[in-house]
């Protein structure tokens, strides 16, 4: 956070000097954004999806559609 003493000093200087300070801050932000933008971009590798069979059709145990109220108690393994 900006110190109040620094803010008061900035208010006392000329407008041209205040603009120079703003330009320095903007340049600093540009540099930081460019640096972080390059770091945050992860390289993605292409991949292939392999199809396989589970041996039978997989269905939803809680009904034909996704049941939002399903608590799992009616599942075969819920003994």
C-alpha positions as CSV (number, residue, x, y, z in Angstrom):
1,X,0.0,0.0,0.0
2,X,1.1,3.5,-0.7
3,X,2.5,5.4,2.2
4,X,0.6,8.5,3.0
5,X,3.8,10.6,3.2
6,X,4.7,9.5,-0.3
7,X,1.3,10.4,-1.5
8,X,1.6,13.9,0.0
9,X,5.0,14.4,-1.7
10,X,3.6,13.3,-5.0
11,X,0.7,15.8,-4.7
12,X,3.2,18.6,-4.1
13,X,5.3,18.0,-7.3
14,X,4.5,19.4,-10.7
15,X,2.0,17.7,-13.0
16,X,4.8,16.8,-15.5
17,X,6.7,15.0,-12.7
18,X,3.5,13.2,-11.7
19,X,3.0,12.1,-15.2
20,X,6.6,10.7,-15.3
21,X,5.9,8.7,-12.1
22,X,2.7,7.3,-13.7
23,X,4.7,6.4,-16.8
24,X,7.3,4.6,-14.7
25,X,4.5,2.7,-12.9
26,X,2.9,1.7,-16.2
27,X,6.2,0.5,-17.6
28,X,6.8,-1.6,-14.5
29,X,3.3,-3.1,-14.8
30,X,3.9,-3.9,-18.5
31,X,7.1,-5.7,-17.7
32,X,5.6,-7.6,-14.9
33,X,2.6,-8.7,-17.0
34,X,4.8,-9.8,-19.8
35,X,7.0,-11.8,-17.5
36,X,4.2,-13.5,-15.7
37,X,2.3,-14.1,-18.9
38,X,5.2,-16.0,-20.4
39,X,5.7,-18.1,-17.2
40,X,2.0,-18.9,-16.8
41,X,1.6,-20.2,-20.4
42,X,2.1,-24.0,-20.1
43,X,3.1,-26.0,-23.1
44,X,0.5,-28.5,-24.1
45,X,1.4,-31.7,-25.8
46,X,-0.9,-33.4,-28.2
47,X,-2.4,-36.7,-27.1
48,X,-4.5,-39.5,-28.5
49,X,-7.6,-41.0,-26.8
50,X,-7.6,-44.8,-26.9
51,X,-11.0,-46.5,-27.0
52,X,-11.6,-49.6,-24.9
53,X,-14.4,-51.8,-23.9
54,X,-15.5,-52.4,-20.3
55,X,-17.3,-55.5,-21.4
56,X,-20.8,-54.1,-20.9
57,X,-22.8,-50.9,-21.2
58,X,-22.1,-48.5,-18.4
59,X,-25.3,-46.9,-17.0
60,X,-26.1,-44.5,-14.3
61,X,-27.1,-46.5,-11.2
62,X,-29.3,-43.6,-9.9
63,X,-31.7,-43.6,-12.9
64,X,-31.7,-42.9,-16.6
65,X,-30.6,-39.3,-16.1
66,X,-28.3,-37.8,-13.5
67,X,-30.2,-37.7,-10.3
68,X,-29.3,-34.7,-8.2
69,X,-31.0,-36.3,-5.1
70,X,-29.1,-39.6,-5.3
71,X,-27.3,-40.2,-2.0
72,X,-25.8,-43.5,-3.1
73,X,-27.9,-45.6,-0.7
74,X,-29.7,-47.3,-3.5
75,X,-26.5,-48.4,-5.2
76,X,-25.7,-52.2,-5.3
77,X,-22.6,-51.7,-3.3
78,X,-24.2,-49.6,-0.6
79,X,-24.8,-52.5,1.8
